[in-house]
Amino acid sequence: MNMIKYSGHFLIITGIIHNLIGLIMGWPILVSMHQESWYASTVLDGQMLFDREAIIWFITSGTFWIAFGLTLKKLLAEGFIPPSSLGWSFIIIGIALVVIMPVSGAYLFIVQGALLVYGCGRLTSAQQLQTQQL
């Protein structure tokens, strides 16, 4: 069974989990920002408030994974084969993150990357075989 067809779904799930963790752990920060009407609420007296910047970027990256997953899901459904370099980049990023943050969700990058590398290789080989048979 070729699991690559689920790559988009896995990215969507990763993004949802990422955002849920961000909302739960960053809730007090987000409430403070809301009480300040959101506009320019990450800067106070010309100084960046790192905790507020970090939670916004955390949630933004989770939203990116959801959007990327939806795009990948659509492309795969239309027969697009992603380059194996996408999978390898996920693996490399995942390994770097695991070294820096061993207790994190970075392992999902490695699993997703391996899935893409393996699936892309299988699909490419199958398509080459079909082309040779024609």
C-alpha positions as CSV (number, residue, x, y, z in Angstrom):
1,M,0.0,0.0,0.0
2,N,1.4,3.4,-1.0
3,M,1.0,5.7,2.0
4,I,2.1,8.8,0.1
5,K,-1.5,9.5,-0.8
6,Y,-2.0,10.2,2.9
7,S,0.8,12.7,3.1
8,G,-1.5,15.7,2.8
9,H,-3.7,14.3,5.5
10,F,-0.8,13.8,7.9
11,L,0.4,17.4,7.3
12,I,-3.1,18.7,8.0
13,I,-3.3,16.6,11.2
14,T,0.2,17.9,12.2
15,G,-0.9,21.5,11.7
16,I,-4.1,21.0,13.7
17,I,-2.1,19.4,16.6
18,H,0.4,22.2,16.4
19,N,-2.3,24.9,16.7
20,L,-4.1,23.1,19.5
21,I,-0.9,22.9,21.5
22,G,-0.3,26.6,20.7
23,L,-3.8,27.6,21.8
24,I,-3.6,25.6,25.0
25,M,-0.2,26.7,26.1
26,G,-0.4,30.2,24.8
27,W,-4.0,30.9,25.9
28,P,-3.1,33.4,28.7
29,I,-0.8,35.3,26.2
30,L,-3.5,35.4,23.6
31,V,-6.1,36.6,26.1
32,S,-3.7,39.5,27.0
33,M,-3.3,40.4,23.4
34,H,-7.1,40.3,22.9
35,Q,-7.6,42.6,25.9
36,E,-5.3,45.0,24.2
37,S,-7.3,44.9,20.9
38,W,-4.7,42.9,19.0
39,Y,-3.3,45.9,17.0
40,A,0.4,46.2,17.7
41,S,0.0,44.0,20.8
42,T,3.4,42.4,20.3
43,V,5.2,45.6,21.0
44,L,5.2,47.7,24.1
45,D,7.0,51.0,24.3
46,G,9.0,50.1,21.3
47,Q,10.2,46.8,22.7
48,M,9.2,43.5,21.2
49,L,7.4,41.1,23.6
50,F,9.0,37.8,22.7
51,D,6.3,35.6,24.3
52,R,3.6,37.3,22.1
53,E,5.7,37.2,19.0
54,A,6.5,33.5,19.6
55,I,2.9,32.4,20.1
56,I,1.8,34.2,16.9
57,W,4.5,32.6,14.9
58,F,3.8,29.2,16.5
59,I,0.1,29.4,15.4
60,T,1.1,30.8,12.0
61,S,3.4,27.8,11.3
62,G,0.6,25.4,12.3
63,T,-1.7,27.1,9.9
64,F,0.9,26.9,7.2
65,W,1.1,23.1,7.7
66,I,-2.6,22.9,7.3
67,A,-2.5,24.9,4.1
68,F,0.4,22.9,2.8
69,G,-1.3,19.7,3.6
70,L,-4.5,20.8,1.8
71,T,-2.3,21.7,-1.3
72,L,-0.4,18.4,-1.2
73,K,-3.6,16.5,-0.8
74,K,-5.1,18.2,-3.9
75,L,-1.9,17.8,-6.0
76,L,-1.6,14.1,-5.2
77,A,-5.2,13.5,-6.1
78,E,-4.5,15.1,-9.5
79,G,-1.5,12.7,-10.0
80,F,1.3,15.0,-9.1
81,I,4.4,13.3,-7.7
82,P,6.3,15.5,-5.4
83,P,10.1,15.5,-5.7
84,S,12.0,13.3,-3.3
85,S,13.9,16.4,-2.2
86,L,10.8,17.6,-0.4
87,G,10.9,14.4,1.7
88,W,14.6,14.7,2.3
89,S,14.3,18.3,3.4
90,F,11.6,17.2,6.0
91,I,14.0,14.5,7.2
92,I,17.0,16.9,7.6
93,I,14.9,19.6,9.3
94,G,13.4,17.0,11.6
95,I,16.8,15.6,12.6
96,A,18.1,19.1,13.3
97,L,15.1,19.9,15.4
98,V,15.3,16.6,17.3
99,V,18.9,17.4,18.2
100,I,17.9,20.8,19.5
101,M,14.5,19.8,21.0
102,P,14.4,16.0,21.7
103,V,11.1,16.3,23.5
104,S,9.0,17.8,20.7
105,G,6.9,17.0,17.7
106,A,9.9,17.2,15.4
107,Y,9.8,13.4,14.9
108,L,6.7,14.0,12.8
109,F,8.9,15.7,10.3
110,I,11.2,12.7,10.0
111,V,8.2,10.3,9.6
112,Q,6.5,12.6,7.0
113,G,9.8,13.0,5.2
114,A,10.4,9.2,5.1
115,L,6.9,8.7,3.8
116,L,7.5,11.1,1.0
117,V,10.9,9.8,0.0
118,Y,9.7,6.2,0.0
119,G,6.4,7.0,-1.7
120,C,7.9,9.3,-4.3
121,G,10.5,6.7,-5.2
122,R,7.9,4.0,-5.6
123,L,5.7,6.1,-7.7
124,T,8.5,7.3,-9.9
125,S,9.7,3.7,-10.5
126,A,6.2,2.5,-11.3
127,Q,5.7,5.4,-13.8
128,Q,9.0,4.7,-15.5
129,L,8.1,1.0,-15.8
130,Q,4.7,1.9,-17.3
131,T,6.4,4.3,-19.8
132,Q,8.9,1.6,-20.8
133,Q,6.0,-0.9,-21.4
134,L,4.3,1.5,-23.8
